[in-house]
Amino acid sequence: MSKIWSFVNDLKVKKNHKITMFIWLTTILYGLTGGLIWLLIGRIFLPGTEWLICFMGYPAIFIGFFGGILYLYNHEFA
């Protein structure tokens, strides 16, 4: 997450926009990562669209959204 924050922090936008962009990027990144894992492994063992939604949704919400918020709370940014 620090690499994502350093990328967002280098942009010339307001602090509130940086925070919002960081949360969106982490949520999308971890959702896509879950989808990729489902394509590699889950499609064979757990076929179906509902499993794809689970593989994408849980990492996006818990790791991406809530993890991004916790990352921002635990770090001081100027």
C-alpha positions as CSV (number, residue, x, y, z in Angstrom):
1,M,0.0,0.0,0.0
2,S,2.9,2.3,0.5
3,K,3.7,2.2,-3.2
4,I,0.2,3.1,-4.1
5,W,0.3,6.0,-1.6
6,S,3.6,7.3,-2.9
7,F,2.2,7.2,-6.4
8,V,-1.0,9.1,-5.3
9,N,1.0,11.5,-3.1
10,D,3.2,12.6,-6.0
11,L,0.1,13.9,-7.9
12,K,-0.6,17.6,-7.8
13,V,-4.1,17.5,-6.3
14,K,-5.6,18.4,-2.9
15,K,-5.1,16.2,0.1
16,N,-8.8,15.1,0.2
17,H,-8.6,14.0,-3.4
18,K,-5.4,12.1,-2.7
19,I,-7.1,10.2,0.1
20,T,-10.2,9.4,-2.0
21,M,-8.1,8.3,-4.9
22,F,-6.0,6.1,-2.7
23,I,-9.1,4.4,-1.3
24,W,-10.5,3.8,-4.8
25,L,-7.2,2.5,-6.1
26,T,-6.7,0.0,-3.3
27,T,-10.3,-1.2,-3.5
28,I,-10.0,-1.7,-7.3
29,L,-6.6,-3.3,-7.1
30,Y,-7.5,-5.9,-4.5
31,G,-10.8,-6.6,-6.3
32,L,-8.9,-7.3,-9.5
33,T,-6.4,-9.4,-7.6
34,G,-9.2,-11.5,-6.2
35,G,-10.6,-11.9,-9.7
36,L,-7.3,-13.0,-11.1
37,I,-6.9,-15.6,-8.3
38,W,-10.4,-16.9,-9.2
39,L,-9.4,-17.1,-12.9
40,L,-6.3,-19.1,-12.0
41,I,-7.6,-21.4,-9.3
42,G,-11.3,-20.9,-8.6
43,R,-12.7,-21.3,-12.1
44,I,-11.7,-25.0,-12.0
45,F,-12.8,-25.9,-8.4
46,L,-15.5,-23.2,-7.8
47,P,-17.2,-22.4,-11.1
48,G,-19.9,-19.9,-11.3
49,T,-20.4,-16.1,-11.2
50,E,-21.3,-16.1,-7.5
51,W,-17.8,-17.4,-6.7
52,L,-16.2,-14.7,-8.9
53,I,-18.2,-12.1,-7.0
54,C,-17.0,-13.5,-3.7
55,F,-13.4,-13.8,-4.8
56,M,-13.5,-10.1,-6.0
57,G,-15.8,-8.6,-3.3
58,Y,-14.2,-9.8,-0.1
59,P,-10.7,-8.7,-0.8
60,A,-11.9,-5.5,-2.3
61,I,-13.9,-4.5,0.8
62,F,-11.8,-6.0,3.6
63,I,-8.3,-5.6,2.3
64,G,-8.7,-2.7,-0.2
65,F,-11.3,-0.5,1.4
66,F,-10.9,-1.1,5.2
67,G,-7.2,-1.9,4.9
68,G,-6.7,1.4,3.0
69,I,-8.5,3.3,5.7
70,L,-6.5,1.7,8.4
71,Y,-3.3,2.4,6.5
72,L,-4.2,6.1,6.3
73,Y,-5.1,6.2,10.0
74,N,-1.8,4.6,11.0
75,H,0.4,7.0,9.0
76,E,0.9,10.7,9.2
77,F,0.9,12.6,6.0
78,A,1.8,16.2,5.4
